[in-house]
Amino acid sequence: MRRKDFGAMACPVARSLERVGEWWSILILRDALAGITRFDGFQASLGIAPNMLTRRLNGLIESGLLEKRPYSDHPKRFDYLLTERGRDFRPVLQALLTWGNRHFAPEGASIIILNGETGTAAEPILVDRVSGRPLSDPVFRNAPGPAATAAISQRYAAAAETSA
């Protein structure tokens, strides 16, 4: 059974999931953001089969999240380095970490986000750059953007009617 292709959908969430929605891909990005760059490093960290790791690395390269650079010719070996697009995934990963600590860690946080200057734990929230208000404030809602399809506009119009 073939899975649905989200890449052609107009929704930015669906398009993002097409690139990183597979759990191995997110964990590879987590490790890359932590400084792992080599195949054997990813494999040791994740315990993933080599053929699966190769597929996921290639997918992240094709999606523009990683780039592959040789570091040895004999034998041929590569570093897998984050691109700007890959580095931009950091706040998404931090949001997942925060959410996971809050809702799925009854034993307590196993990983925290630390301020390197003060040594204190950060308390992450998503904030609107313009107003400085947290996006969890009820004043914020999703709405169709300039490139919205008719289906997206209809979906949000229907949601607005039911919440009014």
Helices and strands as residue ranges (DSSP letters): H 12-20, H 23-33, H 39-46, H 50-62, E 66-73, E 76-82, H 84-87, H 90-104, H 150-163
